[in-house]
Amino acid sequence: MSNDNLNAQLRIHLAAVARRDAAAFRALYDATSAKLFGFALRILVKKELAEEVLQESFVNIWNNAGTYQESLAAPMTWMTTIVRNKAFDMLRRLDDTVEIDADTFDKDVMEALESTAPTPFDALQMSGDAKALAHCLSRLEGLHRQAIALAFYHDLSHSEVAEQMTLPIGTVKTWIRRGLERLRNCLSRLEGA
């Protein structure tokens, strides 16, 4: 299923969940839970904590599906934000001295949402190529990394990225172009090593 088809299907499920359709909720869960669990697991590391966050997140999705606005975010982006917030809340509960820096998790967001990984466990067994890409992505500046993530992992156009980041489109295009050049150079250096 293409990203556009998947997004369209997820939007339909969310609209039905907003009307309290339990079958649509099950379909939404089946379509997204493995990826969202993998994302929670990357933040929390412990399987039982990630499972708890996933459960809390789906309760939140059930209760708040009516507030989802497709003009603001793709369905997976909206649900990932819920999981991310719940995971950060749990980290704070476990250790109230923890400092959470969103930039630290940019790389993990991209890896966890990468659609080629069918399950979180496969994602954890990353290939050498994926590890090289993750390494090179982590070397980009935070905002450049975020622009590339929105464009490639959330399938947003340059103008949608600009809108989401509240930046001029020219800036976003330049960042994405430069970021991709840096990725290409970094990957070719790693291959040559």
N, C-alpha and C positions, 0 to 999 in steps of 0.2 A: 504494500500500500504506500503510495507516495505521501510526502509530508502534507500536501494540500488536502488530499483525501482523508488522511488521519485527523488533521485539524478540523475539517468539516464534520467528521463523525464525532469527534470529542465535543464540538460545540452543540451538536444535536443531543448527545447524552447529557451534557450539563443543563441544557434547557429543560429536558425531561426530568432531571433530578430536581431542578428548581420547582417542578410541579409534584414533587414527592413520588416519582416513578421508581419503585424499587428495582425493577428489571433493568432500567437504564443505569441505575447506580451500580448494579452488579457488572454490567457491560463496561462501564467506565473504569471500575476497579480492575477488571480482567485486562483491559487495554493498557493501563498505566501503572499498576501497582509494582511490577517488577522493576521498572525504571525508577520510580519514586523511592522504592526500598533501597535500591543501589545508591541513590543520591544520599539518602539518610545515613546509610552505612558508611559512606565516605566521610561524613562529618563526625559521626558518633563512634565509629569503629566497632563497637560491640553490637552483635546481632540482636540481642534482646532489647537494647535501647532503640535501635533502628525500627524494630517491629512495633514497639510502643508508640514511637513518633508517627509511624505510618498509620496506625490505628487512630490516633488522635487527629491526624491530618484528614483522614477520610470522614471522620465525624464532622470536622470543620467544613469540609467540602459539601457534605450532605446538608448541613445547616445554612451554608452561605452560597450555594450554587446560584441563587436568585440575584446575588450581587455581582456575579461575573459579567464583565463588559468586554465583548470581543474587540471593541475599538481600542482598548487599552493594552491588551496582551493576548498572545496565543494561549489556548487552553492549557497546554503543558507548562508554559511559563507561569501562569497563574497558580496552578497546582504546585509547581516546584517552589514557588515563593512561600506558599503555606507550609510545605514540608521544611523548608529552610528555616522559617521563623520558629516552627515547633522544635526543630533540632537545636537551634540556638537557645531557645527557652530552656530546654532540657540541660544543655551545657551549663547555663547560668544556675539552674537549680542544683546541679551536682557540685558546682564550684563557683560560689558567688564572686570569686576574685578573677574569674576567667575574662580575658579581654578578647572580644571577637572582632576580627578585622575582616571585612567582607572580601577584600582583595585576596586574602589567603585562600578563599574558597572558589575564586573565579575559575581556576584551572579544573577543580573538582566538578564544578557545575558543568563545564563543557564536556568533561570525560563521562560523567554520569548520564548526561542527556544525549550523548552521541548515539544516533539511531542504529548504528551497525552492531551495537552490543545487545544481544537478545535478552540477557539476564544480568543481574548485578554480579553474579559469580563469574560469568564470562568476562565482564568488564574488569574485575579484579585480576584476572589472568591476562593482563594486557600483553599484546604482542610487542616485539622489539620496536616496530614502526610506531605503534601507539605511544610507547614510552618515550621515544625520540620526539614525537610531536608534543607530548605533554611537557617534556623538558624545554623545548623551544618556545612553547606558548607561555610557560612560566617566566621566561626571560623578557617578554614584552611588557611595556608599561601597562599598568592596570586598566586605564581607559581605552587604550588601543586593543587590549585583550578583550575587554567588554564589547567593543564595537564589532570585532571579528566574531565573538560568540553569538551576539544577536543576529548578525548577518548569516552565519553558516549553521549554527546549531538551532536557532529559532526560526530560520528561514525568513528573515525580515529583509525588505528592500532597503536600499541606502536611505531613502526618505523616511521609512518607518524607524530605522535605527536612529536617525537624526532627531525624530520626534520623541522617541523613547528616552534618548539621552539629553534632550533639550539643547541640541547643538546645531550649528549651521550645517547644511548638507555637504558643502565643500570641505569642511573640516573632517566630517565622517568619511567621505570618499578618500581623502588624503591619508587618514589614519589607517583605513582598511588596506589601501594600496601599499603603504609603507610597512604595515604589519605583515602583510603577505610576503613582501620582499625579504623582510628580516627572517620570517619563518623559513622561506626557501633557502636563504644563505645559511641559516643555522642547521637545517636538515642536511644540506650538501656537505657542510663541514663535518657533521657527525658521520655521514656515510664514508667520507674520505679518511676518517680517523682510524 
